[in-house]
Amino acid sequence: MYKWLDRTFPGTTKVIIVKKLVLDQFVLTPYLLTIFYAGMSLMEGSEDTFLELREKFVPTFVRSCIFWLPAQALNFTLVAPRFRVIYMGVCGLIWVNILCWIKRQSLPVATTPHNNVPSSAAIKNTET
């Protein structure tokens, strides 16, 4: 991807850097986050494959922007092409840990069941 970006948008002017950042963050990232959450839900055997994606996409995307936009700006402006693999490897390691932390966060739980219908957990608790 980075070789293609460098060939398609050569240089380090502000306009070129912004084009690279927009393509990387706003075209590729939503696709990758969708694949991540849907794929993990499938592997975990979730009933609703897209529930976690719906709940966590926006907060994850915001965190991704906070992390990756400055990291990529540094990458495209200061890091020599021969060191990008190392730099991106370190950034990727950090991001994967952030992504795992986000993944393991609990989904918000409604305190009141919808339409006053007791949840299955509430029914089980009253039966014991």
Secondary structure, 3 states (H helix, E strand, C coil): CHHHHHHHCCCCCHHHHHHHHHHHHHHHHHHHHHHHHHHHHHHHCCCCCCHHHHHHHHHHHHHHHHHHHHHHHHHHHCCCHHHHHHHHHHHHHHHHHHHHHHHHCCCCCCCCCHHHCCCHHHHHHHHC
